[in-house]
């Protein structure tokens, strides 16, 4: 049987040694302990250590190469280089002398003597060691593994640990899988690791929050922490540890990265993984450490309204059903506060929101007091739902005074796909674990099938270095390869291009296949990739085709696509769950367009128009600009993302129930934070609707709606209501030569309380803090003197007259509120 390689190949140095021969052994089904890491440049050593079971007494050495130049080099086995004094010497099977001679790509066995009464699982380190060499050069090469804890059930997988997840890669071709053993909680293993070696520095770092480096991880057994380039014949395997002097374990951290300390600020992260790990219970039957690991990504932070609620929210990328809230605080003084999940605050009022219980706490109980604690929420399996089915999480108290039930909340968006995610499909093809990756890819179009049942949707990868063909079909009959044609000077003639295939063993790396394209009878995903040495990208070509030379010219093309990658390509086809915050309403005076514009706190390239309505009677599109004056001259185009993943210019009609995702050209290296307004113009150049903002710079970009005061205008826009309850919305304008009239356009308000009673709300203005006792009550024009609370409104125009000696410029806020109560319905 061929060995099942659970380790990953890492060659630390090239080999220049004469083959001396070694006795082969019969191949055994085995597991990898890891590959030798060479520590002395002048004495390169390579090879892999394998075993059959942790209870075994034999270690198999494969592919071992060593030049034999050190006179006393021997195999030492123990618990680490720091404890080498307690290590023991192993003798190669068939030899009487423990000193190593020269080997080239040899295979042999090391036997643990029976009288030691020990097995592979009792050790964690194997080295080629020289006691005669100078200090610091005695460890010629070594391999480390995680020991199975003596008090826990022993299996082969115990040595390898549990998976935290796969790196999310940003640069330098970094890739790999991160693992650990919860019972050996300072050691972290990196498998199938790749890195191109071109960064100024590369080390593994760990932190408690993304981007905040606590320190560097140290190699188990000592040695340099700088990472060398991976050689093209395999991927590396590293055992790193959290330094003992820190007094911390993996449970104290939530972020691991490959870090370049020489890079420019905000570009140091080459790859990263965010996770949350909960300490396991006492070992015993039924212990499932893997259930305690969440590969977590930040979702956002609570917006607090009362009762001291605070916390940072993360979600589990693996299945989107777990939520971790870090540093969660709540004063515990509410009547019946609980976590509620739904679409918005109205979900709690109309009964469609659902209660989430804190894991490991009694269900259906009010929340107790919390003080910066880490808690976990889980969507029950029986719901058959994920976070993609929701967009709002709240600490909600149904027993509180109506209008004050929401103590804090966070919202998010999820862009659904017409099929499974790219990463899911890659995982199915390449045997990797599933994870949701917040990446984007560019839709190029459909394959034009000309024969052999060829069809598929063609995308460019995020880095434009490969084609991703989704739902690909091909009967495999014929000798066809992928070919590309460029209109550039570099590749004027058709060139054959390889495609990526999965290895027979799913744990091994995928590889490029330059041969005939294999059949896909069922829809599959195929990646057609430019070889690294080409230095080419999708945009350098205009034609991709499945082409054969074995038939007449008319039938040579089985399927093809011609495309142009223009500056307008700016798709948002696949995206993380992302926390969103509102900028304000964008609406036209004639009612032809309306919607609430929100931004993604993670990606200022993206705006989302929620509850998007547009009658579609005139050809219209969005533009953005940097100058104060809103005009087409000097403006730059904005694109919306269609359901196919492509970008479109002319905005579609909308009925007010869906969302419209809009984005800038991704090649412009700009985001909406570089601009000052968003506007819709029709084909005649007439302004339909607009929205201004300013940027508040802190630890992240924050868009704040802005209005422009111009004393020459008869009507000036002041802002929009920020609503907390009762559906309050509307845009506020100031009118009149004396600025003594306030007009609220598209005003909406529902006075109904959840218990069926009517809220007693009024308009009020003031110059000091919102809700102070010196507020001035205003009544809609025509209702003065009636002293009645607000009735129900549905997108109506309301006029408010200020006192004769007053001006809107003398006030700083307007509210629709239940007067004399601390909470208010809406304010500006």
C-alpha positions in Angstrom: 0.0 0.0 0.0 1.2 3.5 -0.7 1.9 5.6 2.3 -0.7 8.2 3.3 1.3 11.4 3.8 -0.3 13.4 6.6 2.8 15.6 6.8 4.0 18.0 4.2 7.2 18.1 2.2 9.8 20.8 3.2 13.3 20.8 1.7 15.5 23.2 3.7 18.5 23.1 1.3 19.7 21.6 -1.9 21.5 18.3 -1.9 25.0 17.7 -3.4 26.0 14.3 -2.1 27.2 11.1 -3.8 24.8 8.2 -3.6 26.1 5.6 -1.2 23.1 3.2 -1.2 20.7 2.1 1.6 18.7 -1.0 2.2 15.1 -0.5 1.1 12.3 -1.6 3.2 8.8 -2.8 2.2 6.5 0.3 2.0 4.1 0.5 4.9 1.0 2.4 5.4 2.3 5.3 7.5 1.8 8.8 8.9 4.2 11.6 8.8 5.9 13.1 11.8 7.4 15.8 9.6 10.4 16.7 7.5 13.9 17.4 8.8 14.7 21.1 9.0 18.4 21.8 8.4 20.0 24.3 10.9 23.6 24.3 9.6 24.0 25.7 6.1 27.3 23.9 5.5 25.7 20.5 6.3 22.3 20.3 4.5 20.2 17.4 5.6 16.8 16.4 4.2 14.3 13.6 4.7 11.0 12.7 6.3 10.2 10.8 9.5 7.2 8.5 9.4 5.4 6.1 11.8 2.5 3.7 11.7 0.9 4.3 15.1 1.9 6.3 18.1 2.2 3.1 20.1 4.8 1.8 17.6 8.5 1.5 18.4 9.7 2.1 14.8 10.3 5.3 12.9 10.7 5.1 9.2 13.1 7.6 7.5 12.4 8.3 3.9 14.3 10.4 1.3 17.2 10.9 3.7 20.2 12.8 2.4 23.3 13.8 4.3 26.9 14.2 3.2 28.5 12.4 6.1 31.0 15.3 6.8 30.4 15.5 10.6 32.4 12.8 12.4 30.0 12.1 15.3 26.6 12.9 13.8 23.9 10.6 15.4 20.2 10.3 15.7 19.0 11.8 19.0 15.4 11.3 20.2 13.8 13.2 23.0 11.5 16.1 23.9 13.3 19.0 22.3 16.7 20.6 21.7 16.5 22.4 25.0 16.4 19.0 26.7 19.1 17.3 24.6 20.9 16.2 27.7 18.0 13.8 28.4 17.8 12.6 24.7 18.7 9.1 23.7 20.7 7.7 20.7 18.9 5.6 18.1 20.8 3.3 15.8 19.9 2.7 12.2 18.5 -0.8 11.7 21.1 -3.1 10.3 24.0 -1.1 11.7 26.0 -1.6 14.9 27.5 1.9 15.0 25.3 4.9 15.7 27.5 7.4 13.7 25.9 8.3 10.4 27.7 7.9 7.1 26.7 9.6 3.9 23.3 9.0 2.4 21.4 10.1 -0.7 17.7 9.8 -0.9 17.9 6.8 1.4 15.2 4.9 3.2 15.8 3.0 6.5 14.3 2.4 10.0 15.1 3.5 13.5 14.0 1.1 16.2 13.2 2.2 19.8 14.8 -0.5 22.0 12.3 -2.7 23.8 14.0 -2.3 27.1 13.3 1.5 27.1 9.6 0.6 27.5 8.7 3.7 25.4 7.0 4.3 22.0 6.9 7.1 19.4 4.1 8.8 21.4 6.5 9.3 24.4 8.8 11.5 22.4 8.3 14.8 20.4 11.7 15.4 18.8 14.2 13.6 16.5 17.5 15.2 15.5 20.7 14.6 13.7 23.0 15.8 16.5 26.8 16.4 16.9 28.2 16.7 20.4 31.6 17.6 19.1 30.4 20.6 17.1 30.6 24.1 18.6 27.6 25.3 20.7 24.8 26.6 18.5 25.9 24.2 15.7 25.3 20.9 17.4 21.7 20.5 16.1 22.4 19.7 12.5 18.7 19.0 11.6 15.6 18.0 13.4 11.9 17.3 13.2 9.4 17.9 16.0 5.9 16.6 16.5 3.1 17.0 19.1 3.1 14.3 21.7 -0.2 12.6 22.5 -0.9 13.5 26.2 -0.5 10.5 28.4 -3.8 11.1 30.1 -5.9 11.5 26.9 -7.0 8.7 24.5 -4.2 8.1 22.1 -4.8 8.0 18.3 -2.7 8.9 15.4 -4.5 12.2 14.9 -3.6 13.2 18.5 0.0 13.7 17.2 -1.3 16.1 14.5 -3.8 18.0 16.6 -7.0 19.8 15.5 -7.4 22.1 12.6 -7.8 25.9 13.2 -8.2 26.5 9.5 -6.4 27.6 6.3 -4.5 30.9 5.8 -6.3 33.7 4.0 -3.5 34.9 1.6 -2.7 38.4 0.6 0.8 38.3 -0.9 3.9 36.3 -1.6 2.0 33.1 -2.4 1.7 32.2 1.2 -0.6 29.2 1.9 -1.0 26.6 4.5 -3.0 24.9 7.2 -2.9 25.7 10.9 -3.3 23.0 13.5 -2.9 22.5 17.3 -3.5 20.0 20.0 -5.8 21.5 22.8 -4.0 19.4 25.4 -0.5 20.6 24.3 -1.7 24.2 24.0 1.6 26.1 23.4 2.5 24.3 20.2 1.1 25.2 16.8 1.7 23.2 13.6 1.7 24.7 10.1 1.2 22.1 7.3 1.4 22.3 3.6 3.1 25.7 4.0 4.2 27.7 1.0 6.0 31.0 0.7 7.9 32.5 -2.3 10.7 33.9 -0.1 10.6 37.3 -1.7 9.5 39.4 1.3 12.0 41.5 3.3 11.2 39.4 6.3 8.8 36.5 7.1 7.9 35.2 10.6 5.0 33.6 12.3 3.3 36.1 14.7 0.4 35.7 17.1 -1.9 38.3 18.6 -5.1 38.8 20.6 -6.7 41.0 17.9 -6.1 41.2 14.2 -3.1 43.3 13.4 -1.9 43.7 17.0 1.2 41.6 17.2 1.8 40.2 20.7 5.1 38.5 19.6 6.8 36.0 17.3 6.3 32.3 17.5 9.5 30.3 18.2 10.5 27.1 16.5 10.1 24.0 18.7 13.6 23.0 19.7 15.2 26.3 18.8 16.5 27.7 15.6 15.9 30.8 13.4 12.3 32.2 13.2 12.8 33.7 9.8 11.0 31.6 7.1 12.9 30.5 4.0 11.3 30.2 0.6 9.5 27.0 -0.2 11.1 24.8 -2.8 8.9 24.0 -5.9 8.8 20.2 -5.2 6.7 20.5 -2.1 5.2 22.3 0.9 6.8 22.8 4.3 5.8 21.7 7.7 6.7 23.8 10.8 6.2 23.2 14.5 6.2 26.5 16.4 5.5 27.3 20.0 4.3 30.1 22.2 7.3 31.0 24.3 7.1 29.6 27.8 8.1 32.9 29.5 4.9 34.5 28.2 2.9 32.3 30.6 0.1 32.1 27.9 -1.4 29.5 25.7 -3.3 29.4 22.4 -6.5 30.1 24.3 -5.3 33.6 25.1 -5.0 34.5 21.4 -7.3 34.7 18.4 -5.1 35.7 15.4 -2.0 34.2 13.7 -0.2 35.7 10.7 2.8 35.5 8.5 4.3 38.9 9.0 6.8 41.1 7.1 8.1 43.6 9.6 10.0 45.4 6.8 6.8 46.1 4.8 5.0 49.5 4.7 2.5 50.2 7.4 -0.8 48.3 6.9 1.0 45.9 4.4 2.8 43.7 6.9 0.3 40.9 6.8 1.1 38.4 4.0 -1.4 35.8 5.3 -3.6 35.4 8.4 -6.2 33.3 10.2 -8.6 34.5 12.8 -10.0 32.0 15.2 -11.6 31.5 18.6 -10.6 28.5 20.7 -12.3 27.5 23.9 -10.4 25.4 26.5 -11.5 21.8 26.4 -13.2 20.0 29.2 -11.3 17.4 31.2 -10.2 14.6 28.8 -12.3 11.5 28.7 -14.9 9.6 26.7 -16.8 11.9 24.4 -14.4 14.8 24.5 -14.5 16.5 21.1 -11.8 19.2 21.0 -12.6 20.1 17.4 -16.1 21.3 18.5 -14.3 24.0 20.6 -12.5 25.6 17.6 -14.0 28.4 15.6 -12.2 29.9 12.6 -13.6 33.3 13.3 -13.8 36.5 11.3 -14.8 39.9 12.6 -18.4 40.9 12.0 -18.5 44.3 13.8 -19.1 45.9 17.2 -22.3 46.5 19.1 -23.8 50.0 18.7 -24.7 50.7 22.4 -27.9 52.5 23.3 -28.3 51.8 27.0 -27.3 49.5 30.0 -23.6 49.7 29.2 -23.8 47.0 26.5 -20.5 46.7 24.5 -18.8 43.9 22.7 -17.0 42.9 19.5 -18.7 40.3 17.4 -17.0 37.5 15.3 -18.5 34.7 13.3 -17.4 31.2 12.5 -16.4 31.0 8.8 -16.7 27.2 8.7 -20.5 26.9 8.8 -21.8 30.4 9.7 -23.7 29.2 12.7 -21.5 30.3 15.6 -21.1 33.8 17.0 -18.4 34.8 19.4 -18.7 38.1 21.4 -15.5 39.3 22.9 -15.3 41.7 25.8 -19.0 41.6 26.2 -20.4 43.9 28.9 -24.0 44.4 30.2 -25.0 45.9 33.5 -27.6 43.2 34.2 -30.2 45.8 35.3 -32.7 45.2 32.5 -36.0 43.5 33.0 -35.7 40.6 30.6 -32.7 41.1 28.2 -31.9 38.4 25.7 -30.0 38.0 22.5 -32.3 38.3 19.5 -31.4 37.7 15.9 -33.5 38.7 12.8 -33.5 41.1 9.9 -33.8 44.4 11.8 -35.3 45.9 14.9 -38.8 45.5 13.4 -38.2 41.8 13.5 -38.4 41.9 17.3 -41.6 43.9 17.1 -43.4 41.8 14.5 -42.4 38.5 16.1 -40.1 37.2 13.4 -36.9 37.6 15.4 -35.5 34.5 17.3 -33.9 34.2 20.6 -30.3 33.0 20.8 -29.0 31.4 24.0 -25.5 31.8 25.4 -23.7 28.4 25.1 -23.2 26.7 28.4 -25.8 28.9 30.1 -29.4 28.0 31.0 -31.7 28.5 28.1 -34.6 31.0 28.0 -33.2 33.0 30.9 -32.6 36.7 31.1 -29.0 37.8 30.7 -27.0 38.3 33.9 -24.4 40.9 34.4 -21.2 40.6 32.2 -18.0 42.5 32.5 -15.7 42.3 29.4 -16.3 38.5 29.0 -16.1 36.2 26.0 -19.3 34.4 25.2 -20.5 32.2 22.4 -23.9 32.0 20.7 -24.9 29.2 18.4 -27.8 29.0 15.9 -29.6 25.7 16.7 -29.2 22.9 14.2 -32.9 22.4 14.0 -33.4 25.9 12.6 -31.6 24.8 9.4 -30.4 28.4 9.0 -27.1 30.3 9.1 -26.0 33.9 9.6 -26.6 34.4 5.9 -30.3 34.2 6.6 -30.2 37.1 9.1 -28.8 40.6 9.2 -29.3 41.9 12.7 -28.3 40.9 16.3 -29.5 42.7 19.4 -29.5 42.7 23.1 -33.3 43.1 23.4 -35.5 43.5 26.4 -39.2 42.9 25.7 -40.1 44.0 29.2 -38.6 47.5 28.8 -40.6 50.6 28.1 -41.8 50.6 24.5 -39.2 52.3 22.3 -36.3 51.5 24.7 -36.2 47.7 24.2 -33.1 47.8 22.0 -30.0 48.0 24.3 -27.5 47.5 21.5 -27.3 46.0 18.1 -25.2 45.2 15.1 -26.2 44.7 11.5 -24.5 43.0 8.5 -25.1 42.1 4.9 -24.5 38.9 2.9 -24.4 38.8 -0.9 -25.9 35.5 -1.9 -24.6 33.5 -4.9 -26.5 31.6 -7.5 -24.4 28.5 -6.6 -21.9 27.4 -4.0 -19.0 29.7 -3.2 -15.8 29.6 -5.1 -13.9 28.3 -2.1 -16.5 25.6 -1.5 -16.1 24.4 -5.1 -12.3 24.5 -4.9 -12.5 22.5 -1.7 -14.6 19.9 -3.4 -12.2 19.7 -6.2 -8.9 19.9 -4.3 -9.9 18.1 -1.1 -9.3 21.0 1.2 -11.4 22.0 4.1 -14.3 24.4 3.5 -14.1 28.0 4.5 -15.8 31.2 3.4 -13.3 33.6 1.9 -14.2 37.2 1.4 -12.7 37.6 -2.0 -13.9 39.0 -5.4 -13.6 37.6 -8.9 -14.4 39.2 -12.2 -17.1 37.7 -14.4 -16.0 37.5 -18.1 -18.9 35.7 -19.7 -20.2 32.3 -20.8 -18.2 29.8 -22.8 -19.4 29.6 -26.4 -19.9 25.8 -26.8 -19.1 24.6 -30.3 -19.0 20.9 -29.7 -18.4 18.1 -27.3 -21.1 19.5 -24.8 -18.7 22.3 -23.7 -20.3 25.0 -21.5 -19.4 27.0 -18.4 -19.2 30.4 -16.8 -15.7 32.1 -17.1 -14.3 34.3 -14.3 -10.9 35.9 -13.7 -9.4 35.1 -10.4 -8.9 38.0 -7.9 -5.2 38.4 -8.9 -6.1 38.0 -12.6 -3.5 35.2 -12.9 -5.9 32.5 -13.7 -9.3 31.7 -15.3 -12.0 30.1 -13.1 -14.5 28.2 -15.1 -17.6 27.4 -13.1 -20.2 24.8 -14.0 -17.8 23.4 -16.6 -19.0 20.6 -18.9 -17.0 18.6 -21.4 -17.4 15.1 -22.6 -13.6 14.5 -22.8 -13.7 13.0 -26.3 -10.8 14.3 -28.3 -7.3 15.6 -27.4 -8.1 19.2 -26.5 -6.0 21.8 -24.5 -6.7 25.3 -23.3 -5.2 28.0 -25.5 -5.1 31.8 -25.2 -4.5 34.6 -27.7 -3.2 38.1 -27.0 -3.3 41.3 -28.9 -0.2 42.4 -27.1 3.3 42.0 -28.5 4.4 39.6 -25.8 2.1 36.7 -27.0 0.9 37.5 -30.5 0.4 33.8 -31.4 -1.8 31.2 -29.7 -0.3 29.7 -26.6 -1.2 26.6 -24.7 -2.0 27.2 -21.1 -2.1 24.5 -18.3 -5.1 23.8 -16.0 -5.0 22.9 -12.3 -5.8 19.4 -11.2 -6.3 17.8 -7.8 -3.7 15.2 -6.8 -4.8 11.5 -6.4 -4.1 11.8 -2.7 -6.4 14.7 -1.4 -3.8 15.6 1.2 -1.2 16.4 -1.4 -0.9 19.7 -3.3 -2.7 20.4 -6.6 -0.5 20.7 -9.7 -0.5 22.2 -13.2 -1.4 19.8 -16.0 -0.1 20.7 -19.5 -1.8 17.7 -21.1 -5.2 17.1 -22.5 -8.1 18.5 -20.6 -10.0 15.9 -18.6 -13.7 15.3 -19.0 -16.3 16.9 -16.7 -19.5 14.9 -17.2 -21.1 16.6 -14.2 -20.7 20.4 -13.7 -17.3 21.0 -12.1 -14.9 23.9 -11.5 -11.7 24.1 -13.5 -8.9 26.6 -12.9 -6.8 27.5 -16.0 -3.7 29.2 -14.7 -0.8 31.2 -16.3 2.6 29.7 -15.5 4.5 31.9 -13.1 7.4 32.3 -15.5 5.0 34.0 -18.1 4.4 36.9 -15.8 1.1 37.2 -17.6 -2.5 38.0 -16.5 -6.0 37.6 -17.9 -6.1 41.3 -19.0 -3.1 40.6 -21.3 -5.3 38.4 -23.5 -8.7 38.6 -25.2 -9.5 34.9 -26.2 -9.6 31.6 -24.3 -10.5 28.4 -26.0 -10.6 24.7 -25.7 -8.8 23.7 -28.9 -7.5 20.5 -30.6 -5.1 20.0 -33.5 -6.4 16.5 -34.2 -9.3 17.4 -36.5 -10.2 19.6 -39.4 -10.1 23.4 -39.0 -13.8 23.9 -38.8 -14.1 21.6 -35.8 -10.9 22.4 -33.9 -12.5 24.8 -31.3 -14.8 22.9 -28.9 -15.6 26.0 -26.9 -14.3 29.6 -26.5 -14.8 33.1 -25.2 -13.7 36.5 -26.4 -13.6 39.2 -23.7 -12.3 42.6 -22.8 -11.2 43.4 -19.2 -12.0 47.1 -19.1 -11.7 49.7 -16.4 -15.3 49.2 -15.4 -14.7 45.7 -14.1 -15.5 46.1 -10.4 -17.5 43.1 -9.3 -18.5 42.1 -5.8 -19.3 38.5 -6.5 -18.3 36.9 -3.2 -17.9 38.7 0.1 -17.6 38.2 3.8 -20.4 38.9 6.1 -19.6 42.5 6.8 -20.9 44.9 9.4 -22.7 47.9 7.9 -23.5 51.4 9.1 -26.0 53.9 7.6 -25.0 57.1 5.9 -28.5 58.3 5.1 -31.3 58.3 2.7 -30.9 59.1 -1.0 -34.2 60.1 -2.6 -35.6 62.2 -5.4 -38.1 65.0 -5.0 -40.5 63.4 -7.5 -40.5 60.0 -5.7 -38.8 58.2 -8.6 -35.9 56.9 -6.5 -35.3 56.2 -2.8 -33.2 54.0 -0.6 -31.0 54.0 2.5 -27.2 54.0 1.7 -25.1 52.0 4.1 -21.4 51.3 4.0 -19.3 48.2 4.8 -17.0 48.9 7.7 -14.6 46.4 6.3 -14.5 47.6 2.7 -15.0 51.3 1.8 -15.2 50.3 -1.8 -18.7 49.0 -1.3 -22.0 50.9 -0.7 -25.3 49.1 -0.3 -28.6 50.8 -1.2 -31.1 49.1 1.1 -34.8 49.0 0.3 -33.9 50.2 -3.1 -36.7 51.7 -5.2 -36.4 53.2 -8.7 -39.2 53.4 -11.3 -36.8 52.9 -14.2 -38.6 55.3 -16.5 -35.4 57.1 -17.5 -31.9 55.7 -18.1 -30.0 56.6 -15.0 -26.7 55.8 -13.4 -24.7 56.7 -10.3 -21.6 59.0 -10.3 -19.3 60.1 -7.5 -17.0 63.2 -7.1 -14.4 64.9 -5.0 -15.4 68.5 -5.4 -18.1 70.3 -3.5 -20.3 71.0 -6.5 -22.4 68.0 -7.6 -22.0 67.9 -11.4 -21.2 65.4 -14.1 -18.1 67.3 -15.1 -15.2 65.7 -13.4 -17.3 62.9 -11.8 -16.3 59.3 -11.9 -18.7 56.4 -12.7 -20.1 54.0 -10.1 -21.2 50.4 -11.0 -23.8 48.1 -9.6 -23.3 44.3 -9.2 -25.8 42.1 -11.1 -26.9 38.7 -9.9 -24.5 37.1 -12.4 -21.6 38.8 -10.7 -20.9 41.2 -13.5 -20.8 45.0 -13.1 -23.4 47.2 -14.8 -23.6 50.9 -15.5 -27.3 51.8 -16.0 -29.1 51.1 -12.7 -32.1 48.8 -12.8 -35.7 49.3 -11.7 -36.4 48.3 -8.0 -39.6 47.8 -6.1 -38.2 48.8 -2.7 -37.8 45.3 -1.3 -34.3 44.5 -2.4 -30.8 45.9 -2.0 -28.5 47.3 -4.7 -24.7 46.8 -4.2 -22.6 49.6 -5.8 -18.9 49.9 -6.1 -16.1 51.8 -7.7 -13.7 50.6 -10.4 -11.4 48.3 -8.4 -8.4 49.2 -10.6 -8.6 52.8 -9.6 -7.0 52.1 -6.2 -9.6 54.4 -4.6 -12.5 53.9 -2.3 -15.6 55.9 -1.5 -13.6 57.4 1.3 -11.7 59.4 -1.4 -14.9 61.1 -2.6 -17.5 63.4 -1.1 -20.8 62.6 -2.7 -22.9 60.0 -4.6 -25.4 61.2 -7.2 -27.8 59.8 -9.7 -28.0 61.5 -13.1 -30.3 60.6 -16.0 -29.2 60.5 -19.7 -30.2 64.1 -20.1 -27.7 65.1 -17.4 -30.5 66.0 -14.9 -29.7 65.4 -11.2 -32.2 62.8 -9.9 -30.9 62.3 -6.3 -27.8 62.8 -4.3 -26.1 62.1 -1.0 -23.1 63.9 0.6 -20.8 62.7 3.3 -17.6 63.6 5.2 -15.0 61.1 6.5 -14.3 60.7 10.2 -10.9 59.1 10.5 -10.2 56.8 13.5 -9.3 53.2 13.7 -11.5 52.7 10.6 -13.2 54.9 8.0 -16.6 56.3 9.1 -18.9 58.0 6.7 -21.0 60.8 8.2 -23.8 62.5 6.2 -23.0 66.1 5.4 -25.2 68.9 4.2 -24.1 72.1 2.5 -25.3 75.4 3.9 -25.7 78.1 1.2 -27.5 81.3 2.2 -28.4 82.0 -1.4 -30.6 78.9 -1.6 -34.3 79.1 -0.9 -34.3 75.5 0.3 -31.4 74.0 2.1 -31.0 70.3 3.0 -30.2 69.8 6.7 -30.0 66.1 7.1 -32.1 62.9 7.6 -33.7 61.4 10.6 -31.7 58.8 12.5 -34.4 56.3 13.6 -34.4 54.2 16.7 -38.1 53.0 16.5 -41.5 53.5 15.1 -40.3 53.6 11.5 -39.3 57.3 11.6 -37.7 58.5 8.4 -37.5 61.7 6.3 -35.2 64.4 4.9 -35.2 67.8 6.6 -34.9 71.0 4.7 -34.8 74.7 5.8 -36.9 77.2 3.8 -37.8 80.9 3.9 -35.9 84.1 3.7 -35.6 84.2 7.5 -34.8 80.5 7.7 -37.8 80.1 9.9 -39.6 77.1 8.2 -38.6 73.5 8.4 -39.9 71.1 5.8 -39.7 67.3 6.2 -39.9 65.5 3.0 -41.0 61.8 2.7 -41.8 61.8 6.4 -42.9 58.4 7.8 -44.0 57.5 11.3 -46.0 54.7 12.9 -47.5 55.6 16.3 -48.5 51.9 17.1 -46.7 50.4 20.1 -46.1 46.6 20.3 -48.9 46.3 23.0 -51.4 48.0 20.7 -51.4 51.4 22.4 -50.6 54.6 20.6 -47.3 56.5 21.2 -47.6 60.2 22.2 -44.9 61.7 20.1 -44.3 65.4 19.1 -41.8 67.4 17.1 -39.4 69.4 19.1 -36.3 71.6 18.5 -33.5 72.7 20.8 -30.0 74.1 20.9 -28.5 72.1 23.8 -28.4 68.4 24.4 -31.1 66.3 22.8 -34.0 65.7 25.2 -33.3 68.6 27.6 -36.1 70.4 29.3 -35.8 73.6 27.2 -37.0 71.8 24.1 -39.5 73.8 22.0 -42.5 71.8 20.8 -43.5 72.3 17.1 -46.8 71.3 15.4 -47.3 70.5 11.7 -48.7 73.4 9.7 -52.5 73.4 10.0 -52.4 71.6 13.3 -51.2 74.5 15.4 -53.3 75.0 18.5 -54.7 71.5 18.5 -51.8 70.2 20.8 -52.3 66.7 19.4 -49.6 64.1 19.2 -48.3 63.0 15.8 -50.7 60.9 13.7 -49.5 58.1 11.3 -47.5 59.4 8.3 -46.4 57.5 5.1 -43.8 59.4 3.1 -45.6 62.7 3.4 -44.4 66.3 3.3 -44.6 68.1 6.7 -44.0 71.8 7.3 -43.0 73.2 10.7 -43.1 77.0 11.4 -40.6 78.3 13.9 -41.5 81.3 16.2 -41.4 84.7 14.6 -38.2 85.7 16.4 -36.5 82.3 15.7 -34.4 80.8 12.9 -33.4 77.3 12.1 -29.8 78.4 12.4 -30.5 79.1 16.1 -31.1 75.4 16.8 -28.9 72.3 16.5 -31.4 69.4 16.6 -34.9 68.3 15.7 -36.6 65.2 17.2 -39.8 63.3 16.9 -40.1 62.1 20.5 -42.2 61.2 23.4 -41.5 64.4 25.4 -40.4 64.1 29.0 -39.0 60.6 28.3 -35.3 59.9 28.1 -35.6 58.0 24.8 -36.6 59.6 21.5 -38.1 58.2 18.4 -35.9 59.9 15.9 -33.5 62.9 15.7 -31.4 65.0 13.5 
